[in-house]
Amino acid sequence: MGLLAAILRTASVALILHVALSLGIPFLRDAFYPALLVVRPRPDHLPSPLWTATPARLHDTWGAVRSGGRHHEGIDIFARRGTPVLSTTEGLVLRVGHNNLGGKIVLVLGPGGQRHYYAHLDGYGWVRSGQRVEAGTVLGYVGNTGNAHATPPHLHYGIYAAGRAINPYPLLRGSRGNRASPPSPQENRHL
């Protein structure tokens, strides 16, 4: 009888969650959003994080040797300082902050549990940790903070899954010309 009771409890909880989520009950929808993101399939292509950067203008800087024997775990996309940096995916903002290498950074949890890392930002968009974002949301603005202070302004964009870095270049190149629209004037504020 114990197994049957456990199955019925699990089915009841699943049914309640399904009904609550389909009715759009906000606190449940928000509470389970990270879990829903993780079980969604990983994308096979992504739009450019800079609306000015078409796939043809991207260069694969993945794996290049860096100081201290490190390998580059992302790609660098050069652009004018202050160019809006857009989320490449829907997701949940995990962190808006600073670190030594990336300077000003934003980290977004996306489908399949991938973590999208945007670094060397000059400033942040209107985002905060815990916020849900859609593809195309302004996360920040191109800069050269962190260890990029001696380089021209650029976005360092990286993707991580299961504790390992993934080369974003093929996903961005596979976007078949897909790029985000320019941000609206109210989104294009440099903070």
N, C-alpha and C positions, 0 to 999 in steps of 0.2 A: 504494500500500500504506500510505502514511503516514496518509491520511484514515481508512481502515478500522481501523488500529491505534488511532487516537485515539478513534474511536467505541466500539471494544471496551473500551478503558480506561475511558472515561466510563461505559459501561453497567455494567462490573464494579464501579466505585466506587459507582454508584447502587444496585446490587443489594446490595452489602455494607452500605451505610448503611441501606437499607430493612430488611434482616434484623436488623441490630444495634439499630435503633430499635424494631422490633416485638418483639424479645426484651427490650427495656427495659434495655439496657446503659447504666448511668447516665452514664458520662463522655461517651459519644457523644450521648446524649439531651440532656444539659446543654450540651454544646459547640455543638449545632446549634439549640438552643431559640430564640435570637434570630432566626436565619434563618427558622425555621418560623413565628415570630410575624409577621414582616414579610410573608410571602406569604399569610397568612390574610386573609380579607376583613375590611374595616373594619365595625364594628357599625353597624346602622341605628338602634339605641336602646341606652340605658345605664340601669342603676339609679342611683338617687340616691346620692351619696357620703356622705350623712348619713341614717341610718335614720329620723330624726325629720322629714325634709323630703320630703313627698309632692310629686309633680310639680305639683299644683295650687298649692302654696305657693312655687314657684320664681318668680323675677322675672328677666327678661332685662336684665342690665346690660352686655351686650356692646357694645363700640364707644363707650361713654360717654367724654367727654373727661376726661383726667386732667391733673395738673400737668405743666408743661413741654410741653404740646401732645400728649402721648401719648394713645393710645386704649386703652380697657380691653380686654384680650385674654382675656377669660374672664367668668365670672359669680361674684358674691359670694352666698354662702348664709349668712345670719345664724343663729346658734344659741348656746346657752349655752357658755361657756368649758368645755373639757374634754369636749365631746361627741365621741365617736369618729368619726374620718374613715375611710371605707371605700374600698377600691379599687373603681372602677367596672368593672374588667375584669381578666381574667387578664393576667399579664405578667411582666416582669422589672424589678426595681427598679434603675434606672440611677444614682440619686443620693439620698442622705439627707444633707442639709446645710443651709447658710444662704446667703442672698444679701441684698443691700441692700433690694430692693423687696419680696420675698416673705418675708423673715425665715426662719424654719424651714420648709424645703420637702422634699417627696418627689417624685421624678420617676419615672414608670413607663412602660416601653415596652410598648405593647399591640398587638393585631392590626392588620395593615395598616401597621405602622410608626408608628402614632400615639403621641405622647408625651403622657402625662397628668400635669398639673402641679397639685400640691396645695400651697397656700401659706398663710402667716400662722399656722402651727401653733403651739400652745402647748407641745407635746412630741411625741415620736415613739412609735409602736407598736414592737413587737418585730420591726422590719425592718432590713435592711442592704443596701447596694449589692451587686448580683449575685444577690439572692434572688428566687426565683420566687414569685409571689403569685397568688391566685385572686380573683375578684370577691367582695367582702365582707371581705377581709383588713383588719384595722385597721392603717392606715398611720401615724396620728397622732391629734392631738386639736385641736379648734377653739381658736383663740387670736386674737391681734392683733399678731403680731410683724412686724418689717420696717417698711415705710412705713404700716402700719395701726395703729400704736401709739395714735393718737388716735381710733380708731373702735371701735364695739362689736365683740366677738369675732365672727369669721366665717371661713368657708373661701373662699379664692379658688381656683376650679377652672378650669383652662384645658386645651385640647387643641391640639397642634401636629402638623402633618404636612407633609413636604416643605418645611420651613423656614417655613411659614406658620401663623398662628393660625386655628383653626376655632371657630366659635361652638358651645359645648357645649349651650346651652339647648334647641335643637330635639331633640337626641339624648336629653336627660333628660326633656323633655316628652313625647317619643314612647314613653316607657317604659310607657305604659298602666297606670299605677298600680303598676308594678313597683318595689319598693324592697327593700333588703336587710333581713334580720332583725336584731334587736338583737344586738350582739356578746355572746359568752359572758362570764361573770364574769372568767375568766382573761385574756381579750383586753381587757377594759375596765379596764386599768390606766393610770393617768395617770403618765407618766414626766417 
